[in-house]
Amino acid sequence: MSKNYKEINKSETETTINVLYSEKLLSIYTNKIELEKQLYKILGEPQKEYIKGKFIIGSIWEVPLSEKTKISKIILKANIFEL
């Protein structure tokens, strides 16, 4: 199935990374299309997708802190910091 993403206003683009210590999770929310596609390739389906009409306008992934390999791949392969 092809995913349809909707570009939002550039000034409203955001990515939030939270370390949830009590749940032992790394939670990543983004509404940046390029990053959503990269995270989808690395992590697979997100835990939640925010949908407006037939377009995805944001996604959340949760990665257990024990999965250090996945977390390393996110940092190395996903362009989180736009480097």
N, C-alpha and C positions, 0 to 999 in steps of 0.2 A: 504494500500500500504506500502510495506517495504521500508525503506530509506536506501540507500547505501552510506556509508561515506568512504572517502579515508584518510588514515593516511598520514600526511605530515611529512616532516623532523622535528624531535623533536626540533631542534634549531629555527625553524620557527613557532612554536606553539605560539599563542597569543590570549589574550582576552582583549578587550577594552570596558570600560564602560564610557559612556559620559552622562552628565546631560545637556540637551539642554533646557536651561531656557526659551528662547523666544518661543519655541514650546511646552514647558511643558512636555517633554518626557525624559525617561531614555532609552538610546540606548545602546544595548549590541551586540557586534560583537565577535564571537569566531570561531576558526577553530580547537578547541580541541574536539575530538569526544565524550568523556564521558560527557563533559559539554553541548554540543549540544543536546545530548539525554536527559539529565536532564531538560534543559530549554524547550525542546519540550514537555515533560510530564507536566511541570508546566504551560507553557504559550501557548502551542499549536503551530500552524504553524508559522514559522518566517515570517517577512515582506519580506525578501529577502534571497535567497539561492544562493551561488556561486557554479556553477556546472562545472566540467571538465569531459568531456565524459559522463559517466552515474553515476558519483560519486559526492556527495556533499563535497566540500572542505572548506566551511565556511558558517555561517548563521548570520543574523541580526534580532534581536527582538527590538521592540519599545514599551515601556510601559508608558502610561500616568502617570505623577507624582501624579495624583489624586488617582490612584489605589494602595493605600498603602498596602493593603492586599497582592496583587501580588508581590510587591517589597519586602515585609517581607518574603514571601515564597521563593523568589529567594535567599535572603541572608541566610535564615535558611536551606533550603533544597538543593539548588544547591551548589556543592562543588567549588565555584568560587575561594576561597583562598587556596584550597587543604589542608584544616585542618583535 
